[in-house]
């Protein structure tokens, strides 16, 4: 069913912002983009989802491999003991030393789900032959994998990934300091893949401030995979 996603501000990236804008999605593709009144008139039978704030392209998570292999994402049932944020460094190493395959797989699934809740639709890879279970989990999530130009650094003796010394990885793609143009998966274009994120903030500048930037919805290849309740 064709769906129109409407928001007070649509930021396509690479084109002018659209006030009171909308994106029409047909299957996994963008069928139309522009002012809501025009899009709705072109597709009068479409289901309409109205969102607060601004609608952007889905985002790219450049530290996905670290978030999935060098962090532990606690189960909600562990929140009283471990909290809700990803565990990194010594805390991760303590858990990894005794974690079985089931616990590791659960952490990866939760990490992928939490990326979606931050508007992520693309992750930097590769997720290769060294960890087929990880590669399968990423593939099942539907997230687009972008292979980075430089390979992940590894230990010569074991081939294991080296931890990247750039501070704690953050689920928020904007934490790396990039603006929307550099952080977006790609521009929103008619005929392009329908990967969208919606943030309950008033304008683009609010995406980069120190305050909260709640992601209220993520659309991955036309599917609504996250919706803030």
Buried (B, 14 or more C-beta within 10 A) or exposed (E): EBBBBBBBBBBBBEEEEBEEBBBBBBEBBBBBBBBBEEBBEBBEEBEBBEBBBBBBBBBBBBBBBBBBBBBBBBEEEBEEEBEEBBBBEEBBEEBBEEBEEEEBBBBBBBBBEBBBBBBBBBBBBBBEEBBEEBBEBBEEBBBBBBEEEEEBEEEEEEEEBEBEEEEBBBBBBBBBEBEBEEBBBBBBBEEBBBBBBBBBBEEBEBBBEEEEBBBBBBBBBBBBBBBEE
